[in-house]
Amino acid sequence: MNVILAQPRGFCAGVVRAIEIVERALESYPHPIYVLHEIVHNPYVVNNLRNRGAIFVESLDEIPASIDMCIFSAHGVATTVVEHAKQRNLKVIDASCPLVTKVHAQAQRYAQQGLEIIIIGHAGHPEVEGTRGCINGTAVHILCRTEEVEKLQVSTPDKIAYVTQTTLSVDDTREVITALTKRFPNIKGPSLEDICYATQNRQNAVRSVAHKIDILLVVGAYNSSNSNRLKEVGKQAGLKSYLIENADNLEQNWFFKNAIIGITAGASTPEILVDDVLQKLKTFGVKRIETMLGKMEEVTFSIPKKLLKH
């Protein structure tokens, strides 16, 4: 068997920034360091930071009164959470992905114009809930499928706007946006270029390699939106596609003689997990590993200045 590694794969700039923020905080401030929600959706990353002194909580109320600092996860938070932190006099380090922050700002601008807001995304996802919680004074609707557009009930059809979950892609949202525009010709929304570059790039890489492989392995967390979508992209291309969190999830009966295996990784998956998968596959009979030619990502996001001082 042979392996082709998709390119790009793994960490995006927002994830790199979020992890670095927690790592620098652990080096610079007294332990423990409290983080609201999983910093990114990957158990390996979260457990590694937990072992170094980070404590992950689902509510600010879980943070003891003696603690005066908290880190917000990469997915962003609602305005009520920000206000709660101020009431608690917590010093906040915001690890929200800048692309998520941009979506929040867009949604707030539309709300200030008196527009009802449609969030294209998955209800219950931390990022979507954070975006919903940043919108005040107007109705908010969440949908992710074209059939939901026809059922949508809005107060004033000529006064609506949409924003998108960043871990979707242009391809994920294009049909929904088209359906919205057809039903509501005056709808406002960001250009497709504002959707997360990393999600789109990883999906494009899978599509580019799909015709060369028999099986697709996506290394990523089961609760990772973009990792699950990569698996779906593989299935849409007619491939046997598996989402695995680590090498222990591999099953030898998935593979067959002379199979060509494609491997990609979600945007919050560290490369060490891909390396572990490759080592396990070698015991199954993989002989050659190559990396496809793909788009090189050069995007970087700066970390908060308060951490640069330490």
N, C-alpha and C positions, 0 to 999 in steps of 0.2 A: 504494500500500500504506500501511497504518497500523500503528502500534505501540501496545500497551497494556503498561505496566510494572507488574509485580506489586508489591504492597506488603503486608508487608515483604519485603525481599530483602537479600542481601549480609551484611556483617559482623554477627556477634552479639556480645554483651557479652564472652564468653570470648575471642574472637579479638581484639577491640579491646584487651583487657587484655594478652594475650600479646605482641602487637606493640609496645604501649607499653613493656612491660618491656624488650624488646630495645633499643628506641630509646633509652630512658633509660640503659640500661647502656652503650650505645655513646657517649653523651654524657658519662658520668660516670667510666668506668674506662678504663685503658690498653687499646689494641687489641693483638691481636685479641680478640674476645669469642667464646668457644666455646658453641655451642648443641647439645644432644643431640637429634637428629632435626630434621626440618623443623619450625619453630616452629608453623606451620599448613600445611595442604595447599593451597598456591597458589604456583606457580612465580614469578609476578610479585612477590609479597610476599617470598619467600625470596631471589630474585635482587637485589631492591632493598636488603635488609638485608645481603646478602653484599657488595654493592658499597660499603657503608658501613663494612665492617670485621668483620662477623659470619662465623664459620666454622661450618658445620654438619657434624656427625659422627654416625655411627651407633653408636659405642661410646665409652665413656670412655677406653678404651685408646688411642684416636686423639689424645687431648689430650696435648700435650707435658708432661713433668715440670715444666718451668719455669712452667707456667700454673697458677694457684691458684683459678680461678673458672669456673663453668659454669652455663648456664641450661638447665632442663628444659623441653621443649616443652609446648604446651597439652594434649597427649593424655594426659599422666600417665606415670609410670614404675613399674616393679616395685620391690619392697622391696630386692631384691638390688642394684639400681642405686643406690638411696639408700645402702646399706651400702658399696658399692664407692666411692662418692664420699667417704664419711667416711674410709675407709681411705687414700684418696689425699689427704686433708686439703683437699679442694676446698670452697671457699665456694660454696654452691648458691643460685641464685635460681630459685624454682619458679614457672614460668609455667603450670602445670597449671590447666585450667579449674576453677573451684570446683565446678561440677556433677559433673565427673569425680572430684574429691577426695571429694565426698559419696558417690558410688557406691563408691569404695574403702573408705570408713568403714563403709558398710552391709554390704559383703561381709565385712569383717573382723569385724564384730559377729556376723554369722551363723556364721562359722567358729568363733568363740569359744564359740558355743552348741552346737558339735559337729554342725552341719548341713553336708551336702554342698551345694556351690554350683553353680548353673546360671547361666552368663552368656548372656543373649540378645544375640547380636551376631555379627559376622563374624570368624572365626578368622583370625589374621594381621594384623588391623588394629592399629595401635600402641596405641590406647586399650584394646582388648580384651586385648591381651597385657600391658599395664600392670596392668589389673585382675586378670588371672589371677596375675600375679607378686606381687600384694599379699596373696594368700590363702595362709595356711600351715596345715598340720595337718589338711587335709580334701581330699576329692576335688573336682575342678573339671571341669565339663562345659560345652562351648560349642556352641550351636545357634542357628539363626535361622529355621527353617521348621517348620511344624506336623507334617509327616511325620517329622521327626527326633525329635519327642516320643515317638512310639510305639516307636521303636527304642532309646530311652534306657535304659541299664542303671544302676541305682543300688543301693547297698548296703542302705540302710534307707529305704523309700518314705515313711515317716512323719517322716523327719528330713532334709528338703531345703529349700532356699530359692533364689530367683532374684534377679539384678540385671540391669540392661540397659545396653547401649552407649548413650551419650547422643545420638549422632548418628542414632539411630533415632527413631521417633516413636510416639505413642500408637497410631496406625493400623498401623504396622509391627509392633508387639508385641502388640496386643490378641488376635489369633487364637492366637498362640503361648502367651500367658498363659492364655487360656481352655482350650486343649488341656492345658497343664500342670496347671491346677486340676482339670480333669475326671479326669485320670489319677491325680493326687496331691492329694486333697482337703485335706490338712493342710499343703500347701506354703506357705511364707512368702515375702513379697516386698513391695517398696515400692508405694505407691499410684501410679496412672498419672500423677498430677500431678507426680511427681518426675522424669519423663522430660523431656528438654530442651525448653524452651518454644520456642526459636528454630527447631528442626527442624520442630516441629509447625506453627508459624505460617507458615513458608514453604510447606509442603505445602498448608495450608488456602488460602493465597492462590492457588496454582496451580489448585486445584479450583474456587475462586470465579470465576476468570476463564476457565476452560476452555471454557465454552459460548459465549464471545464471540469466540474466536480460532480460527484455522485451523492455526497452526504455533506450537510452543513452542521457544524458545531458552533453554537453561540455561547461564549463564556461570559456569564453575567448572573446577577442576582435574580431570583424568581420574582421579586417585587420591583424590578427595574423596568420602567415603561419602555425605554428605548431598546433594551435587550430583548424583551418580548416581541417588539416590533421587528427586530432583525430576524427572529425565528419565523415570523409571519411572512416576511419578504422571501425567505428561502422556500417556504411552503408554496407561495404564489408562483415561484419559479419551477415548481414541480419536484423539489428536492425533499428527501428525508431530512428533517431539520430537528435538532435537539438543543434545548437550552440547559446548560449545566453550570452549576456554581463553582465546581472545582473538579479535579481529576478523579476524585472518588465517585463521582456520579456517572462516569463512563461505564458502559456495558459492552463487553466484547462481541455479543451477538448482534450489535448494530452494524458491524463491519463485515466485509467479505474480501476475498482475494482480489488483488489488483484495484481495489477501490481507491478513488481519489477523494480526499477529505478536505473540505474547505473549513477554515477556522476564522472566526471573527470574535470580537469582544465588545461588550457594551461600554458606554462612555464613562462608567464609573468602575471599570474592571482593571486592576493592576496587571501589568505584563507578567509578573511572577506566576500568576494563575494560568496564563497561557503556556508559559514554560513548563509548568507541572503537567499540564495536559499533554504537551508534546512528549515529555519523558514517558508518560504512561502509554501513549500510543506506540512508542518505539517497542515496548514490551508486547504489543499486539501485532507487530510486524511492519510498522512504518519504516521505510528505508530512506526516503528522500523528502526534504522539507524545503520549499521555496516560498519567497514572498512576492506577491504580484506587484507590478508597477501601479502606483496609485497616487492620489493627490496628497501632497505634503502640506500639513497644517502648520501655520506659523503664527496663529493667533495666541496672544498671551494677555492675561488680565493682572493688573497690579494688586497688591495686597494693601490693607489699610495702613496708613502712615504710623499709627500708634504701635504697630508690630515691627515696623522698620527701625524704630528707635532702640529696640532691644537686641 
